[in-house]
Amino acid sequence: MLWSLSFNGGRMEEARSLLDELWAIVRQTGARASIRYANSASGWTHMWMGEFGEARQHFEQSTFGRLWADQVQEIGVEVFYVLLHLSHLLWLLGYPEQATRLAVDAVELAPATRQSLAIALAANSELAGRG
């Protein structure tokens, strides 16, 4: 919760410092959902701090190598946002083909989330890709 407040408030240094506490708790519980959340939070924080290599590693670990559609059924809209951020990150790292594939996956996945914001973002991404 504190990490979310810091991250969403644009306090990246504070968000990064809270990651250590988050990971300590996650290591104690070992729950898959907690590990996924900690990797997502770490990915977002590192990405917005310009630490792209670490961000990519965490985003990729947050998926556990499972199919995107299965993850939407399990945890919902978070998978959509991880896909969008990872796609953006891959573009920044110079992998436009991989980035495009993930963006297309995100657009196709959005309706399954049943979240209006995800669907709107996907529609916007699809229109931008045509222009």
C-alpha positions in Angstrom: 0.0 0.0 0.0 2.7 2.5 0.9 4.6 1.6 -2.3 1.5 2.4 -4.4 1.0 5.7 -2.7 4.7 6.7 -3.2 4.8 5.4 -6.8 1.5 7.0 -7.8 2.5 10.2 -6.1 5.7 10.4 -8.3 8.0 9.8 -5.3 10.2 7.3 -7.1 13.1 7.3 -4.6 10.7 6.6 -1.8 9.0 3.9 -3.9 12.4 2.3 -4.6 13.3 2.3 -0.9 10.1 0.6 0.0 10.8 -2.2 -2.4 13.3 -3.7 0.1 10.6 -3.9 2.7 8.2 -5.3 0.2 10.6 -8.0 -0.9 11.4 -8.9 2.8 7.7 -9.6 3.4 7.3 -11.5 0.1 10.3 -13.7 0.9 8.6 -14.6 4.3 5.3 -15.6 2.7 6.5 -17.1 -0.6 3.0 -16.7 -2.1 2.9 -16.6 -5.9 0.6 -13.6 -5.9 2.9 -11.7 -3.6 5.9 -12.5 -5.8 4.1 -11.4 -8.9 3.1 -8.1 -7.2 6.6 -7.4 -5.9 8.1 -8.1 -9.4 5.5 -5.8 -11.0 6.1 -3.0 -8.5 9.9 -3.4 -8.9 9.5 -3.3 -12.7 7.4 -0.2 -12.7 9.7 1.6 -10.2 12.9 0.7 -12.0 11.4 1.6 -15.4 10.4 5.1 -14.3 13.8 5.6 -12.7 15.5 4.8 -15.9 16.9 1.5 -14.7 15.7 -0.4 -17.8 17.6 -3.7 -17.4 16.3 -4.3 -13.9 12.8 -3.3 -14.9 12.8 -5.8 -17.8 14.0 -8.6 -15.5 11.2 -7.9 -13.0 8.5 -7.6 -15.6 9.5 -10.9 -17.2 9.6 -12.6 -13.8 6.2 -11.3 -12.9 4.6 -13.5 -15.6 6.1 -16.8 -14.5 6.2 -17.8 -18.2 2.5 -18.4 -18.3 0.0 -17.5 -21.0 -1.3 -14.0 -20.8 -5.0 -15.1 -21.1 -4.6 -17.5 -18.2 -3.2 -14.8 -16.0 -6.0 -12.4 -16.8 -8.4 -15.1 -15.6 -6.4 -15.5 -12.4 -5.4 -12.0 -11.4 -7.2 -9.6 -13.7 -6.2 -6.3 -15.2 -2.7 -6.1 -13.8 -1.4 -8.4 -16.5 -2.6 -5.9 -19.1 -0.6 -3.1 -17.5 2.5 -5.2 -17.2 2.2 -6.0 -20.9 1.9 -2.4 -21.8 4.8 -1.3 -19.7 7.0 -4.2 -20.8 6.1 -3.3 -24.4 7.1 0.3 -23.9 10.3 -0.8 -22.1 11.3 -3.1 -25.0 10.8 -0.3 -27.4 13.1 2.0 -25.4 15.7 -0.8 -25.2 15.7 -1.1 -29.0 13.5 -4.2 -29.6 10.6 -2.7 -31.7 9.4 -6.1 -33.0 9.1 -7.6 -29.5 7.5 -4.4 -28.3 5.0 -4.5 -31.1 4.1 -8.2 -30.4 3.4 -7.4 -26.7 1.4 -4.3 -27.6 -0.8 -6.4 -29.9 -1.1 -9.0 -27.2 -2.2 -6.3 -24.7 -4.8 -4.9 -27.2 -6.2 -8.4 -27.8 -6.3 -9.1 -24.0 -8.0 -5.9 -22.9 -11.6 -7.0 -23.4 -11.0 -10.0 -21.1 -10.1 -7.7 -18.3 -13.5 -6.1 -18.3 -11.9 -2.9 -17.1 -13.0 0.2 -19.1 -9.7 2.0 -18.7 -7.8 -1.0 -20.1 -10.2 -1.3 -23.0 -9.9 2.4 -23.7 -6.1 2.3 -23.6 -6.0 -0.7 -25.9 -8.3 1.1 -28.4 -6.0 4.2 -28.2 -2.9 2.0 -28.8 -4.6 0.3 -31.7 -5.5 3.6 -33.3 -2.0 5.0 -32.7 -0.5 1.9 -34.4 -2.6 2.7 -37.6 -1.4 6.3 -37.8 
